[in-house]
Amino acid sequence: MHRLHLIEIEDQPWCPRWLRTAGTNVIVVFMRAIGGERVVAHRVKQALAETGETHIVDMGSGSGGSMPAVLDSLRAEGIAADLTLSDLYPNPAMVQHFADRQVAGLRYHPEPVDATDIGDAPPGLKTMINCFHHMPEDVARRIVASAVATRQPLFIYEASKTRIPRLLWWLTLPISLPLTALSCLLFTPLVRPMTWQQLVFTYLIPIIPLLYAWDGQVSGIRIYHEPDMRALLAGLETDDYAWEVGPAEGADGRAVGMYVFGRPTAPTGESATHPR
């Protein structure tokens, strides 16, 4: 595969949860700025229509990510959808945060959800937004294989669609790192909810910009772009399960990032979503 599984700081067990959350908060603002949320909403809308699902189960949600905003977009279009956020390591503070918000049909699942065993996840369209690149190849393969084995629909999105040549990535790193850190300073005022940690460790002690810059650049070389995804999915397309891989286009035809969508196929009248 072309990708490199370099170390991201937020993946490390010693990384404080508040720091991981702060970095994710900036990514959410970035997604909104580039139009990623609109693209995800459009593609998820199509996935719901194709599978007949009305419930979305986001996996690897961390501190919430972009899916709550995507849910708002879907409902604004009149789509009756519900959303369950989940993670292998649920964030108790975020579980309580979403419980306190009391938004109908939106909750954070308090128990661990292992994406490599999708059959044990709550029922619905499974999504993984900007988190699939965190998975080593053996884990990534188990996730997509689990979707096929349990005949569960799975939608994966990554915010980059362009594969970066390895040499170019290394050569441009001295420039791209400070530029990415600078973007963190610009995006931070738009973070909601704002915390004192987000402000102090962005502007006074710039730990968050450093994390955001390194992890953001490493994410680019970690992403399973189309050739990598097709290699990962080799042998997993069957007569009753199909995969799509390609640029993620919004309703206006503009592509922002890439997507992978797997879904069970079945004869008319037979459930195409849940295991028989």
C-alpha positions as CSV (number, residue, x, y, z in Angstrom):
1,M,0.0,0.0,0.0
2,H,1.1,3.6,-0.6
3,R,0.0,4.9,2.8
4,L,2.4,5.2,5.8
5,H,1.1,4.4,9.2
6,L,3.1,7.0,11.1
7,I,2.4,8.0,14.7
8,E,-0.4,10.4,15.5
9,I,-0.2,12.0,19.0
10,E,-3.9,11.7,19.7
11,D,-3.7,7.9,19.2
12,Q,-1.2,7.5,22.0
13,P,-2.5,6.2,25.4
14,W,-0.6,8.9,27.2
15,C,-2.4,11.7,25.3
16,P,-4.8,13.5,27.7
17,R,-8.4,13.2,26.8
18,W,-8.9,17.0,26.9
19,L,-6.1,17.5,24.4
20,R,-7.5,14.9,22.1
21,T,-10.9,16.6,22.4
22,A,-9.4,20.0,21.7
23,G,-7.8,18.8,18.5
24,T,-11.0,17.2,17.3
25,N,-12.9,20.4,18.0
26,V,-10.6,22.2,15.5
27,I,-11.1,19.5,12.9
28,V,-14.8,20.0,13.2
29,V,-14.3,23.7,12.3
30,F,-12.0,22.7,9.5
31,M,-14.6,20.3,8.1
32,R,-17.2,23.1,8.1
33,A,-14.9,25.5,6.4
34,I,-14.0,23.3,3.5
35,G,-17.7,22.2,3.0
36,G,-17.0,18.6,4.3
37,E,-20.1,18.6,6.5
38,R,-22.4,19.4,3.5
39,V,-20.8,16.6,1.4
40,V,-21.1,14.1,4.2
41,A,-24.7,15.0,4.7
42,H,-25.5,14.6,1.0
43,R,-23.7,11.2,0.8
44,V,-25.3,10.0,4.1
45,K,-28.7,11.0,2.8
46,Q,-28.1,8.9,-0.3
47,A,-26.9,6.0,1.9
48,L,-30.0,6.2,4.0
49,A,-32.2,6.1,0.9
50,E,-30.4,3.1,-0.6
51,T,-30.5,1.1,2.6
52,G,-33.9,2.1,3.9
53,E,-32.3,3.0,7.3
54,T,-33.5,5.9,9.4
55,H,-30.9,5.4,12.2
56,I,-27.2,6.3,12.0
57,V,-24.6,4.8,14.2
58,D,-21.4,6.8,14.1
59,M,-18.3,4.8,15.1
60,G,-15.1,6.4,16.4
61,S,-17.0,9.5,17.4
62,G,-14.5,10.6,20.0
63,S,-15.8,13.9,21.3
64,G,-18.7,14.1,18.9
65,G,-17.1,15.1,15.6
66,S,-19.1,16.4,12.6
67,M,-22.1,14.0,12.7
68,P,-24.3,16.1,15.0
69,A,-24.1,18.9,12.5
70,V,-24.8,16.4,9.7
71,L,-27.9,15.3,11.6
72,D,-29.0,18.9,11.7
73,S,-28.5,19.2,8.0
74,L,-30.5,16.1,7.3
75,R,-33.4,17.2,9.5
76,A,-33.4,20.6,7.8
77,E,-34.1,18.7,4.6
78,G,-37.0,17.0,6.2
79,I,-35.3,13.6,6.6
80,A,-36.4,11.8,9.8
81,A,-33.1,10.4,11.0
82,D,-31.7,9.6,14.4
83,L,-28.1,9.5,15.5
84,T,-26.1,7.4,18.0
85,L,-22.5,8.4,18.6
86,S,-20.2,5.7,19.7
87,D,-16.5,4.8,20.3
88,L,-14.3,2.0,21.4
89,Y,-13.4,4.2,24.4
90,P,-16.5,6.4,25.1
91,N,-15.8,9.8,26.5
92,P,-17.8,10.1,29.7
93,A,-17.8,13.9,29.5
94,M,-19.3,13.8,26.0
95,V,-21.8,11.1,27.0
96,Q,-23.0,13.5,29.7
97,H,-22.8,16.6,27.4
98,F,-25.1,15.0,24.8
99,A,-27.4,13.8,27.5
100,D,-27.7,17.3,28.9
101,R,-28.4,18.7,25.4
102,Q,-31.6,16.6,25.3
103,V,-31.8,16.6,21.5
104,A,-34.5,14.1,20.5
105,G,-32.9,11.2,18.6
106,L,-29.3,12.1,19.4
107,R,-27.4,10.3,22.0
108,Y,-23.9,9.1,22.8
109,H,-23.8,5.3,23.5
110,P,-22.1,4.9,26.9
111,E,-20.8,1.4,26.3
112,P,-17.7,0.5,24.1
113,V,-18.5,-0.2,20.4
114,D,-15.8,-2.2,18.6
115,A,-15.9,-1.4,14.8
116,T,-14.2,-4.7,14.1
117,D,-17.3,-6.5,15.4
118,I,-20.0,-4.4,13.7
119,G,-22.7,-7.0,14.4
120,D,-22.6,-6.0,18.1
121,A,-23.1,-2.3,17.4
122,P,-26.6,-0.7,17.7
123,P,-28.6,-1.3,14.5
124,G,-28.5,1.2,11.7
125,L,-26.3,2.7,9.0
126,K,-22.7,2.7,10.4
127,T,-20.5,5.7,9.7
128,M,-16.8,6.4,10.2
129,I,-16.0,10.0,9.6
130,N,-12.3,11.1,9.4
131,C,-11.3,8.2,11.6
132,F,-10.7,5.2,9.3
133,H,-7.1,6.3,8.7
134,H,-6.3,5.7,12.4
135,M,-6.7,2.0,11.8
136,P,-3.7,-0.2,11.0
137,E,-4.2,-2.3,7.9
138,D,-5.1,-5.5,9.8
139,V,-7.7,-3.6,11.9
140,A,-9.1,-1.8,8.8
141,R,-9.5,-5.1,7.0
142,R,-11.3,-6.6,10.0
143,I,-13.7,-3.7,10.0
144,V,-14.7,-4.0,6.4
145,A,-14.8,-7.8,6.6
146,S,-17.1,-7.5,9.6
147,A,-19.5,-5.3,7.7
148,V,-19.7,-8.0,4.9
149,A,-20.0,-10.9,7.4
150,T,-22.8,-9.3,9.3
151,R,-24.4,-7.6,6.2
152,Q,-24.3,-4.2,7.8
153,P,-24.2,-1.0,5.7
154,L,-21.0,1.0,6.3
155,F,-20.1,4.5,5.1
156,I,-16.5,5.8,5.5
157,Y,-15.4,9.3,4.8
158,E,-12.0,11.0,4.7
159,A,-11.6,14.7,4.1
160,S,-8.7,14.2,1.5
161,K,-9.2,12.6,-1.9
162,T,-5.7,13.3,-3.3
163,R,-2.9,10.8,-2.7
164,I,0.3,12.6,-1.7
165,P,3.5,11.2,-3.1
166,R,5.7,10.1,-0.2
167,L,8.8,12.1,-1.3
168,L,6.7,15.3,-1.8
169,W,5.1,14.8,1.7
170,W,8.5,14.7,3.3
171,L,9.9,17.6,1.3
172,T,7.0,19.9,2.0
173,L,6.7,19.0,5.7
174,P,8.8,21.9,7.0
175,I,6.3,24.3,5.2
176,S,3.1,22.4,5.8
177,L,3.6,22.0,9.5
178,P,3.7,25.7,10.4
179,L,0.9,26.5,8.0
180,T,-1.3,23.9,9.6
181,A,-0.5,25.2,13.1
182,L,-1.4,28.7,11.9
183,S,-4.7,27.5,10.6
184,C,-5.4,26.1,14.1
185,L,-5.0,29.7,15.5
186,L,-7.5,31.0,13.0
187,F,-10.1,28.2,13.5
188,T,-10.0,28.2,17.3
189,P,-12.4,31.2,17.8
190,L,-15.1,29.2,16.0
191,V,-14.9,26.2,18.3
192,R,-18.1,25.4,20.2
193,P,-18.4,24.8,23.1
194,M,-15.3,26.8,24.0
195,T,-13.3,25.8,27.1
196,W,-10.5,27.5,28.9
197,Q,-8.1,24.7,28.0
198,Q,-8.9,25.3,24.3
199,L,-7.9,29.0,24.6
200,V,-5.0,28.7,27.0
201,F,-3.3,25.8,25.2
202,T,-3.8,27.4,21.8
203,Y,-2.7,30.9,22.4
204,L,-0.7,31.0,25.7
205,I,1.0,27.6,25.6
206,P,0.5,26.4,22.0
207,I,0.3,22.7,22.6
208,I,-2.9,22.2,20.6
209,P,-1.6,23.9,17.4
210,L,1.4,21.5,17.6
211,L,-0.8,18.5,18.0
212,Y,-3.1,19.7,15.3
213,A,-0.3,20.4,12.9
214,W,1.5,17.1,13.3
215,D,-1.6,14.9,13.4
216,G,-3.1,16.8,10.5
217,Q,-0.1,16.2,8.3
218,V,0.3,12.6,9.3
219,S,-3.4,12.0,8.6
220,G,-2.8,12.9,5.0
221,I,-0.2,10.2,4.5
222,R,-2.2,7.7,6.5
223,I,-5.4,7.9,4.5
224,Y,-6.5,4.8,2.6
225,H,-6.9,6.5,-0.8
226,E,-8.8,4.7,-3.6
227,P,-6.0,2.3,-4.7
228,D,-5.3,1.4,-1.0
229,M,-9.1,0.9,-0.3
230,R,-9.5,-1.3,-3.3
231,A,-6.6,-3.4,-2.2
232,L,-8.1,-3.6,1.3
233,L,-11.5,-4.6,-0.1
234,A,-10.1,-7.2,-2.4
235,G,-12.2,-10.4,-2.1
236,L,-14.9,-8.7,0.0
237,E,-17.3,-7.9,-2.8
238,T,-19.8,-10.7,-3.1
239,D,-23.1,-11.4,-4.8
240,D,-25.0,-10.1,-1.8
241,Y,-22.7,-7.2,-0.7
242,A,-21.4,-4.3,-2.8
243,W,-18.8,-1.6,-2.3
244,E,-18.4,1.9,-3.8
245,V,-15.2,3.9,-3.6
246,G,-14.6,7.3,-5.0
247,P,-14.6,11.1,-4.6
248,A,-17.2,12.4,-2.2
249,E,-19.4,14.8,-4.1
250,G,-22.0,17.2,-2.6
251,A,-25.4,18.1,-4.0
252,D,-23.6,20.8,-6.2
253,G,-21.3,18.2,-7.7
254,R,-18.2,19.6,-5.9
255,A,-16.0,16.9,-4.4
256,V,-14.5,17.3,-1.0
257,G,-12.7,14.2,0.2
258,M,-13.4,10.6,-0.6
259,Y,-15.9,8.0,0.5
260,V,-16.3,4.2,0.8
261,F,-19.8,2.8,1.0
262,G,-20.6,-0.9,1.5
263,R,-24.1,-2.3,1.6
264,P,-25.9,-5.6,1.4
265,T,-27.8,-6.3,-1.7
266,A,-30.9,-8.5,-1.7
267,P,-33.8,-9.4,-4.0
268,T,-36.8,-7.1,-3.9
269,G,-38.9,-7.6,-0.8
270,E,-36.0,-9.0,1.2
271,S,-34.3,-7.0,4.0
272,A,-31.1,-5.5,2.6
273,T,-29.8,-4.2,5.9
274,H,-29.8,-6.7,8.7
275,P,-28.4,-10.2,8.9
276,R,-30.9,-12.9,8.1
